Amino acid sequence: MSKPLTDQEKRKQISVRGIAGLGDVSEIKKSFNRHLHFTLVKDRNVATPRDYYFALAHTVRDHLVGRWIRTQQYYYEKDPKRIHYLSLEFYMGRTLQNTMINLGLQNTCDEAIYQLGLDLEELEEIEEDAGLGNGGLGRLAACFLDSMASLGLAAYGYGIRYEFGIFNQKIANGWQVEEADDWLRYGNPWEKARPEYMLPVHFYGRVDHTHEGPKWIDTQVVLAMPYDTPVPGYKNNTVNTMRLWSAKAPNDFNLKEFNVGDYIQAVLDRNLAENISRVLYPNDNFFEGKELRLKQEYFVVAATLQDIIRRFKSSKFGCRDPVRTSFEAFPEKVAIQLNDTHPALAIPELMRILVDIERLDWEKAWEITTKTCAYTNHTVLPEALERWPIYMFEKLLPRHLQIIYEINHRHLDRIAALYPGDHDRLRRMSLIEEGDPKRINMAHLCVVGSHAVNGVARIHSDIVKTTVFKDFCDIEPEKFQNKTNGITPRRWLLLCNPGLADIIAEKIGEDFLTDLFQLRKLLDFINDEMFIRDVAKVKQENKLKFAAYLEDEYKVKINPESIFDIHVKRIHEYKRQLLNCLHVITLYNRIKKEPNKKFVPRTVMIGGKAAPGYHMAKMIIKLITSVGEVVNHDPVVGDRLKVIFLENYRVSLAEKVIPAADLSEQISTAGTEASGTGNMKFMLNGALTIGTMDGANVEMAEEAGEENLFIFGMRVADVEAMDKKGYNAREYYERLPELKQAMDQISTGFFSPKEPELFKDIVNMLMNHDRFKVFADYESYISSQEKVNELYRNPKEWTKKVIKNIAASGKFSSDRTITEYAREIWGVEPSDVKIPPPNEPRE
């Protein structure tokens, strides 16, 4: 028998990674050696793996720069409408492999690095994740940047260059421990500082009412330094820009008249200004009203709007003057998309610039602002909605507070005219919430100040229209839209699952990577024995590879024949990791009850970070690890059931675990998960979904056929009915013996023998005030999991369902999502124009 192929030989056979021409390979080798030599001459004489990584990163970056410059030049000449995606989070992950793929360089680099006696995958593992996001919202922004570039849109991502991203999670005796994410420690080869575009941002001060109108004076200034990261489209030579702002103190900071004496302290105090971009707030779906966070929100908005207006004024067309002076055309040239309410201050800030600085009258300024801005809502959970206390605004942004009052005044005048005497409606719709303290409702500000408001999956957009923003929708129904989320198939199929991408390309060609609907063609092969076998084989290889990774990294041995049952996302009560826990305990009890019965083996893997201040989420992690301790060390169980907590779940770990998954857990209470995007990644990578009719699961079931997912539990209407009649957890506890047994084990210390009371908070919550009704879906969930086992016993039927799911996942490309934003919100058309590469003359 021939010896098995090495990983590198396997990769070489994957056509979708590009052809490695001889000339190209030697060119890459030369460039690599040049960069390596330059590093070592400066530094040391022995190269470390990190030196090799940086040499390769700089080599690949060289291929980006010409295209980047040319793209920006092209935009300057054509002067298209520009899209500005404002987000406080961009969860980018690693950049090297994605860049090679989008430039069509992957096989060339692999071959070059191999010839130099190195392993590409090993070098890729050295790169730090850019973890500038918490979860779905930040990762969505990253997928959107990839799609906007791939669709040839003149788009910019604007955010904050956090010095410390989402914390690294360590598990220490079963508890989460946070560690600072010092991702810039070794430098970032993908960013370019642009000090020449540094801009001032003002805070505090007061408003002076002069005869020329209001002036915001006596402010403190912080400088915003831009760092640009190239965003390459897929093989179209377009390279867009993500511009992240870093806070810098001005050189005269704290050295003005009143601080004469303490020069040393004044210089040390520069840190106070620079803290603005120090760290990402680690909350997912939760509002924490801290002044530093409000500063971050204004900082990104103020710097970005100055940048947008500078670019608008100096652009080539639209006016014969060398510089545009009229703002009439602003909404025809500029679109601003607000990713949640975090950048909502763009609305009053644009008004401030137009009215106070550019001297437009209010009505004209308001028309321009609303036509320019659009708002994406990401959650209906009340605890996640941003409601800033007025006293904080008064101190930090006094002029913006006045502008918001004026916006609200005019808004309420309009409502009062439409609904005379309806005072309750005015109260409900006001931007200002009465109470102690009074607060500004940022979602209301966004709805009033935008020409389009969208949810992120059909069911979520419907809920938005009928509940949270019902009053607004009654008046302007045309403002409300749906834009179902999507994921980039470049990172989430080609990059993370080349084996699957390759067998798909063999059957239907490579065009599906830019037109994912073409996956429908796979339905022609649903009964093709060879294809069924290939799909199963790729999955098995991915499982073996992930099992080896777990053994390497965490010294845990798992059974690769078992169902890989995967639940990865942020830890939150609404995502119901506790429901999964109860299933694991039930499974364990069944094995203990009938140890000689045949069980379908499972490896249940749960991963995700808990916000550091979220007590219940941290207890949930401790429960999962404690159940694992018992289950994994019980000899009766053997390898029929294993529970693993995946430490430090992040983008680069998702790229490893998702391709290896058999079962995807998407089990939030119906009506709570706005969309979900992990669900789409699992579907595209050949896992089957067990889930509720929530978020995008609804549309996944519609695309693939409900019979090809394991759908269980209450629908939104059932949840609403239960809210009316009242949810009584105890009734389920008394009626369902297996649920009672599991709960009793948790509460009597079966899983925490040294501390029997450890989980009393969880038990108390589940029994007495569970907003997310875990017990109400328990029975349905358990029986759905039995159907999973049954199907897994028949590998061929399982794989057929997998193929049907992959074939139906085309809708969930972020290319489709962005095409809808472009046409229906931004008023631009995607383009398949390929900008000529740097080595070809222009036109």
N, C-alpha and C positions, 0 to 999 in steps of 0.2 A: 504493500500500500504506500502511496506517495505521502510524504510527511505533510502535516497540515500547514496551510499558508500562514505566514506571519501577518500581524496586523497591517504592516506597511504594504505587503504584497496584496492583501485584500483591498486596502484603500486604493491601490494603483488600478485595480480593475473597475473602480466605480467611475463610470463615464461622466456622470452628472457633475463631477468635480473638475471638469476641464481637461484638456489634453496637454501633456507636458512635452512641449517641443524642445529639441536639444539646445537650440540657441537660447531659448528662454531660460532653460535650466542653468546654463553656464553664466548667463547674465545675473541671475539671482545669486548664484554662488559668489561671483565677483563682488557684488554689492554687499552681500552678507559679510564677506571677509574684510571688506573695506570698513564697514561699520564696527566690526569686532575689533579690528586693529586700532581704530580711532579710540574706542573705549579703553583698550588695554594700555595704549601709549600714555593716555592721560593718567592711568590708574595703577595697574598691577601687571604682573606678567603671567598669572595663571587665570584662565577663564573659568568662571563658574557657570552653572546652568542658567542663572539669571542673566549673565552677560550674553549668553546665546539667545535667550528670549528677546532681550532688548535689541540685539543686532538684527534679528528677524523682524521685529516690530518696525524698526526704522527702515529696513529694506522694503517692507510692504507699504509703509507710509510714503516712501518716495514715489510709489506708483499712484498714490492718491493725489499728491499735491498738484500735479499738472492738470488733472481733471477738475480738481477743486477750484483752482484759479480760473480755468476756462469756463466752468459752469457759472461762476459769479460774474464773469465778464459778459457771458451770454445773457444773463438776467439784466445786466446794466444796459445792454444794447436793445434788447427786446422789450424791456420795461413791462413785464407781465404783472397782473395783480399778485401781490405777495401774501402768503398765509403765515400768520404768526401764532404758534401753538404755545400758550402760556401755561406752565405747570410748575408747581412747587416740587414735583418729583419726576425724575427720569430714571427708571430702574433698568440700566443698560446692560448689566452683566459684563462679560468679556467682549473685547473688540477684535482681537487678532483674526480668529477663524472666520468670523462674519465678514470681515473686510476682504480676506482672501477669496471667499465664496462670491461676494458681490462683484469683485474685480475679475473673476474667472481665473484666479491664480493658484487655486488650492493644490492641484496635482503637481504643478510646476514647483511650488515651494516644497511640497512633500518629497519629491524626487531630489531636489537640490539638497535639502537638509539630510536626507538619507545618504546621499553620496558623500556628504561631509562627516558621516559616521554618527549622526544624531537622530533622535526620534522626535518627529513633529508633535505628536500628542503629548510627550513629556514636556516640551517647551510650552505648549498651550496651557498646561496645568499650572505654570508658574504665574501667569497673569492673575492679578487681583480682580474680583468683580467690582465694577462701578455700582455700588449699592445705594444709589441716591434716591431710593424709593422704598415704600413699605410693602407693597403688594400690587394688587390688580391695577389701581389707578396709575401708578408709576410705570408699571410694565406696559400698560396700554399705550402710554405716551411714547415709549421706546418703539413698540411695534408700528405706531402711527408714523414716526419719523422714517422708518425703513420703507413703509408703503408710499409716503409722500415723495420720497426721492425716487423710488422705483416707478412711480407714475409721472415723473417729470414735472412735479409741481414746484414752484418757486417758494419753498417753505423753510421756516426757521423755527427751531425749538428754543424757547427761552426759559431759563430756570436759574437755580442757585448752585454754585460749585461748593457743596458742603465739604468741609475739611474731613468730617467724620460722617460716614453714611449710616445705614441701618446697622445696629450693633451686631457683633458676632455672638452667636449663642453657644454657650458651653452647657453641657448637662453634668452637674456635680451631685453625686448620690441622688439622682432622680429629679433634681430641681434645676430650673433654668437659671443660669448666671450670665450676665451681660458683660461683654468686653468691647472696648472702643474699637471701631473699625478704622484703623489708620491706613486707609487704602492708598494714600499718596506718599507713603514712607519712602518708596524707592523711585518716586517720580512717575509721571504718566506720559508715555510716549505719544499718546493720541491727541493731546491738547496743545494749543498754541496760545500763549498769552498775547493779548492785544492792548498793551498799555496806551497806544495812541488813540484808542476809543474810550478811555476812562471817562466816567461821567459822575457829576455830583448828585447826591440824594439828600434831601432835607428832612429833618425831624424837629419836633417840639416847636418852640417859638410862639408867636401870636399873630393875630390878624389885625392889620391897621386899615381903617376905612378912610381912604383918601378921596379927593375929588376925581381922581382917575380910576376909582374903583378899589376893591380890596387888595391889600398887599400882605403876603405872608412873610413876616420879618423875624429877626433875632433867632434864626433857626440854627441847629447844629448840623454840620455837613459830614456825611460819610461818602467816600468815593467808591464807585462800583467799577471794578476792573474786570473786563470781559476775557473769558477763556473760550476759544473756539475749538470744537471737535468736528471733524468731517463726518458726514453721514452719506455713504455711498448708496446709490440705487443699484438694483440687480442688473448688471451687465448692460447698462444704458449710458455709461460715462457721466451720468449726473452725480454731482457730489454737493449736497446741501450742508447747512451749518447748524449745529446745536451751539448756542451761545449761553454759557453759564457765567453768572456774575459772582465775583468774590469781593468782600468788603475790605476796604483799606482806609485807615485814618489819614486825613490830610496832614501835611508836615507841620502845620501850625496848630494841630489839634491840642486843645487845652493849654496852649501857650499864649493866650491872649491876655490883655491887660490885667484881669483879676487873678491870674495864676503866676504872677511874676516870680515869686520865690522858689516854688518847688519844681524845678526843671526835671529832675529825675522822676518824680511821681507823675508829672505830666506825660513823659515819654512812656512810662509803664501803663498809663491809663489808655494808651492807644488800643490796647487789647479790648477795652469796652466797646469801641466802635467796631473792631474787627470780629467780635463775637457773633455779629449778625449772620455770617456765613459759616460759623464753626460747626454746627451739628444739625442733622435732620431730626425733627420731632418724630419719635418712633410709634405714633398712634395710627392705627388703621380703623377707619369708621368710628372715630371718637374725637370730639372737640375738646381741646384743652385751652382755655382762654388766657394764655400767658402773653405778657407784653413783648417778649423777645420774638414770639411767633408772629404777632401783628407787625412787628418791625420787618421780619423776613418777607412777609406778604407785600408790604409797601415797597420794600427795597427792590424786589424783582420787577414790580410793576413800574416804578418810577424810572428805573434805568432803562427798561425795555421800551417804554413809550418815547423817551427822548431819542433812543436809537431808531425806532420806527419813523419818527417824524424827521429826524436828520436824513434818513435814507429817502423818504418821500420828497423832501424839499430839494435834494440834490440830484434827483434822478433825471435821466436824459430827456424823456419826452413829457407830454402832457401840457407843455407850456413852452413858448419860444424863449422866455427868459432863461438865463443860465440856472436860475433857481426858481422853484415853484413858490408862489406866494399865496395863491388861493387854495383854500381847503375844500372847495366845492367837490373836487374829484377824489377826495380822500377815501370814501367808502368804495369807489371803483378800483382803487389801487391797493387798498389795505384791508385784510380780514384779520380779526383777532378772535381766537377761540379760547374760552376760559375753561380749563380743565378742573371742574368743580368750582366752588365759591372761593377757593384759596386766593386766586388772583382777581377777585371781584373789585378790588380798589382801582383796577384799570378804568372802570366806568367814571367814578368821580375824578380820578387823576386826568383822564382825557378831557373831561369837562373843565377842570381847572386850567389846563394848558390852553384850551380853545378860548375860554372866556377871559381869564385873567391875563394871559400872556399874548395870545394872538388876537385878542379883542373882538372876537365874534359875539354877536348877540346870543342870548340864551337859547332861543328857539332853534336857530341855525346850528349851534354847537350840539344841542340835544339830538337833532335829526342826524347829524354826522356820527355822533357817538353810538346811537342805537343801530344805525345801518352798518356800523363797523363791527360791533361786538356780538358774539353769540356764546351761549352758555350750555355746558354739558352737566347734567345732574348725575351724581354717582350713587346716591343712597337715599332711602326714605326713613332710615332709623333716626328718631328724634335726637338721640344723644350725639349724633354725628354732625348735626346742622350747626353752622357757625353763627353764633349770636354774641357780638362783641359789646361789652359794656360801654355806654356813652362816655363815662368819665375817662376811659382809656383813650378814646379818640380825642376828647377835649384837650388832653395833655399832649398826645403824640402827633396828631394830625388835625389841628384846629380848623384849618380852611376846608379840609375834606368833610368835616362834620357839618359845617355851614352848607356846603354843596349838597350833601345828603339830605339835610333838612329841606332845602329848596326843591330837590327832586321829589321828596315825599309830599311836600305841600301841593305841588302841581299834580302829582299822581292822585292824591286824595280828593282834590277839587274835581278831577275828572270822574272818579268813582261816585262822588256825591251827586254830580249832575246826572249820572246814569241811574243811580238808585237813591232818590231823595229820601232822607229820613232813615235810611238803613244804617244805623250807627254801628251795629254789630259787624256788618260787612267792612266798614271802614277800619274798625279795630283789627279784624282778621287780616286785612290786606295791607295795613300800614308797614312801612319799612322799620318803624320804631315800635318796639314792644314795650308796653307799660309794665311797671313792676319795680322792684327794688333789687338791683339797680335797673334802670332803663337800658334796653339793649337794641342794637341794630341787627336786623335779620338780613344776613348777607344774601340768602337765596332770593328773598323778595327784591333786593337791590338788583341782582342779576337778571331776574325775570323782567323787571320794569325797564332795565337799561339795555336789553338785548333784542335783536330782531328775530332770533330763533332760540328755542330752548329744546334740548333733546334729552331723552332717557337713553339707556344703553342696551336694552333688549325690549322686545315688544311688550311683554307683560309688565315690565318696569315702567315703560313710557305710559301705559294705560293707567297704572296705579298713580303715577305722577299727575296725570290729567284728572283723575277722579277723586284724589285725596289731597296730597300736599299742596298742589297749585290749582285746585278746582276753581276757586273764585277767579283766578287770573285767566284760566282756560275758558270760563263762561264768556268773558269779554273779548278775548283774542284767540279763538281756537286755532287760527292759522299759524300762530307763533309756535305751536307745540308739535314736535316731530319725534320720530324714533330713528335711532341709528344703532342697530345691533352691533355690538363689539365684534372684533375679529383679531386674529393673530397672524404674524408674518410667517408664511410657509418656508421662507428661506432659513430662519433660525430654527423654527419649530418642526421642520421635517428634514430638509436637506442637510443642515448642520448637525442636528442632534441624532438623526436616524438615517445615515447614508445608505444603509442596507435596504431599508424599506423604499427610500426614494429611488434607488437603483432598480429594484424589481418592478416598480410602477413605471419608470421611464422605459424599461424593456418592453412593456405592454402598450403604452399609449404615447410614447415620446416624452420630450422634456418640457413642452409648453405649459404643462399644468403648474409649473413653478411661478408663472406670472398670470395664470388664469385657472384658479383652483377648481372652478366648476367642471373642468375637463375630467376631474376624478370620477364623474358620473360614468365615463366610459368603462370603468372597472367592472360595472355590473355585467358587462358582456362575458366576464371571466368567472362569474360566481360559481359555475360548475366545472371550471377548468382544474382538473386534479393537480396538475403541475403547479399552477398558480396558488392554489390552496396550500399545497405543501411548502412552497417558497415563503408565503406569508407566515406560516407557522414556524418555519425554520428561522427566519429573521427574528421573530419574537423570542424564540428559544435562545438564540445567540445573544440577543440584548439582555435577556434574563441572566445568562451565565456571566456575561461581562459585568453586570451590576452586582451579582452575587460575589464575584471576585473582588470588586471594588470595596464592598462592605467588609469582606474578610480582611483585606489589606488595611483599610483605614480604621475599622472598629473591632476587628478580631471576632466578628460574629459569623457563624456558619449558618447558612440557610439552605433549605431544600429547593433547588431550582425547578423541581417538578410541581411544586405547590402553586396554588393561585397567588399571584402577587397582587394583593388587595391594598390599594394605595390611597391615602387620604392626606394630601399635602396642600396647605393653605395657612393663612394666619389663624392663630388660635382665638376663637371667639365663641361666645355662647350661641349666637345665631347660626353659626356654621355646624354646630351640633357634633363636635368630636365626641361628646359624651354619649350620643346615640350609638356611635361606632364602638365605644368602650363597652356599652351594655351588650352589644352583639358578641364581642370577644368573650366577655364573661359567660354569656349564655352558651357559646360554643364550648368553652372550657368545661362548664358544668355538664354538658351533654357527653363529652368525651369521658369525664370522670364517672358518669353514671353508667355508661356502657362501654367500658374500655376495649372490649373485643369486637365492637361494631366497626364496619368500614366507614371511615370519614374521608371526605375530599380534603387533602392537606391544604393549609393556608398559611401564608406569611402576611400578616397585617402590618403595614408600615404607615405610621402617622408622623407627620413632620410639620413644623411651622413655628414661628416666633410669637411670643405673647408680649404685648406692650408691657414695659417694665412696671408700670403702675397699676396694672389690671390684675387684681388679686385672684379673681375666679379663674382667669385664663392660666395663671401660673399653677393653681391647684389642679387644673385639668391636666397639665403636663405631668405633674407629680403622680396623679392617678394613673395615667397611661404607663409611665415608667414602673410604677408599683405593680400594676397588673402584669406587666412584662416580666418582672422579677419572679413572680409566682408561676406564671404559665411556662416560661422558658426553662425553669429548673425543675419542673415536675416530670419525673421519669415515665409516668403513666402516659403522658401526652406525647412524648417523643418528638418527632419532627412533623406531627400532624397539625400543630398550631404553634406559631411563633409570633411574638409581638415586638416590633422594633420601633423605637422612636428615632426618626432621622434628624440628627443634630444639625443645626445651622442651615436649615432649608433656605436656598437662595437661587438665583437664576442658573448658575453653573451646576448646581446639584439637580435642579429640575431637568436640565438637558440630559442628565444621566438616568434619572429615575423614570421619567415619563415614557421613554421608548421601551422600558422593561416592564411596564404595567400591564396586567391582565384586566384588572377591575378598577374603575375610577369612582371614587366616593364623592358625590355632589348632593349632600343631604340636608341642606339648610331648610328651615321652616318656609313653606310656600309664602311668597310675598316679601322676603327679607333680603335675598341676594339679588342685587340689581341686575347683574348679568352673569358674572363669572367668566373667566377666560381660560383657566386651567382645564375646565371641562372640555373646551374645544381642542386643546393641545393633546389630551388623552385620546379623544375621538380620532384625530388625524393620525395618531401613532399606534392605532390598532389595539386600544383597550376598549372594553365594554363599560357602559356607564350604569351605576346604580344611583338613582337620584329621584328627587321630588320634582313636581311640576313648578319649578322656580327658575327665575332668570332665563338664561339662554337655553337651559335644558329643554324648555318648552319647544323652542324652535329646532333644537337638535332632534327631538322626538318627531317633530313634524317632517323634517327633512329625511330622516332614516326610516320612519315608521315606528310607532310606539312599541310595536312588538319586538323591535331590535334593540331596545334599551330595557333596563329593569326599573320601571317607574313604580313608585310606591307612595303611600302616604296621602295626607290631606291636600286638597287643592286650595287655592286662595279663598274660594267661596266657603269651603268647609272651615277654614281658619276663622273667617269673619263670623260665621254662624256660631262657632265655639266661643269667640270673644263675647258675643251677645249673651249666650246662655251661661257662660262662665266655665273655665277649664278646671276640672277637679282631678288632680294627679292621683290622689289617694284611691279613687275609684278604679284606676288601672292597676295600681299596686295591689289592691285586694283581689282583683279579678284574674290577674295573670301570674300564675305561680312562678314561672321562670324569671319574670321581672322582679317579683318580690324576693326571690332567692338572691338574685344579683345585688339588689339594693341592700338587703340585709347583710350580705358579705361586705359591701363597701362600708356600711355604717357600724358594723361590729369589729372591724379591724382585721378581717381575713387577709386583706391586701396590705395592711400596715400593722402587723402584730406588735411591734414595739411601741406603737402610738395609735391605739384603737380609735381615738377621737379625731384622727388627722383629717378625715374627709367630711367632718360634720357640716361644714359650710356648703359643700357640694350637695350633700343629702338634703339639707334644709332647703336649699334653692330648688332642687328638683321636686321635692314634696310640696312646698308651700308657695313659692313665687317664681315659677319657671315661665318667663314670657314666651319661650320658644317651644313649649309643649312637647318635650322630648317623649314622654310616656305615650302621648296620643298617637304617635307614629311607630311606636315600638313593635307592635304585633305585625303590622304591615311590612315593616323593614325586615324583621326576622324571616317572614315567609318569602319575601323577595330574595333574601340571601339564600334560602333553600333552593330557589329556582336557579340561582347562579351556580350552586354546586351541581345541580342536576345537569345543566347544560355543559359544564366543564368536563363532566364525565364522557361527553361525546365531542372529542377534539375537532372533528370535521365540521359538525354543526356550529360549534363555537366559532371556528375560523370563518365560516360563511357569514355569520353575523358580523364579525370583525370587518370583513371586506365590504359588506353593505354599509357599515358605519363610515369607513374611510371614503367610500364612493359618495357618501351624502354630506361630507364635511366641507365641500367647496364654498358654501355660503359663508363660512366662518373665517375666510381670509380677510385680513385687515385691508387688503387691496380693494375688496368690495365695499367695506365700510368707508374707506377714504374717498372712493369714487362717489358715494352717496353724499358725504359731507361736501365734497367739491361742487357737485352739481346743485344740491338742494339747499346748502347753507352759504357757501363761499362764492358761488356764482363763477366758478372756473371749470375748465374742461381738462381732464387728465390728458397727457400727451405721450405718444410713443416715439417722439423724435429722439433719435440717438445723437447726442452732441458728439462731434468728431473728437477722437482721442488726441492727446497732446502731440503724438508723433505724426499726425496728419495735418496738412495745412487747413486753415479755416476757409470755408466757402471759396 
